[in-house]
Amino acid sequence: MEYEGASVARAALLAGYANPANFATAFRRQYGLSPRQVRPGL
């Protein structure tokens, strides 16, 4: 994730998703990991 320190919700909005859950699902399908698994500090 490019924006260090950004929350998953903020990253979702920046990526054009209105719903963070939809972003997390798309992210998981693309990368095989959830955004929180990639950035455990979120």
C-alpha positions in Angstrom: 0.0 0.0 0.0 1.5 3.2 -1.1 0.2 5.6 1.6 2.2 4.7 4.7 0.1 5.1 7.8 -3.2 5.3 5.9 -6.0 3.3 7.4 -7.7 0.6 5.3 -10.8 2.9 5.1 -8.7 5.8 3.8 -6.9 3.6 1.3 -10.3 2.3 0.1 -11.5 5.9 -0.5 -8.3 6.8 -2.3 -8.7 3.8 -4.5 -12.3 4.9 -5.4 -14.2 2.5 -3.2 -17.1 3.9 -1.1 -17.1 0.8 1.0 -13.9 -0.4 2.7 -15.2 -4.0 2.8 -15.5 -4.0 -1.0 -12.0 -2.7 -1.2 -10.7 -5.4 1.1 -12.5 -8.1 -0.9 -11.0 -6.9 -4.2 -7.6 -6.5 -2.6 -7.7 -10.1 -1.2 -8.7 -11.4 -4.6 -5.9 -9.6 -6.3 -3.1 -10.3 -3.8 -4.2 -13.3 -1.8 -3.9 -11.4 1.4 -6.1 -8.9 3.2 -4.9 -5.3 3.5 -4.5 -5.8 7.2 -2.2 -8.8 6.6 -0.1 -6.7 4.3 0.0 -3.8 6.8 -0.4 -5.4 10.3 -0.1 -2.0 11.9 -3.3 -0.7 10.4 
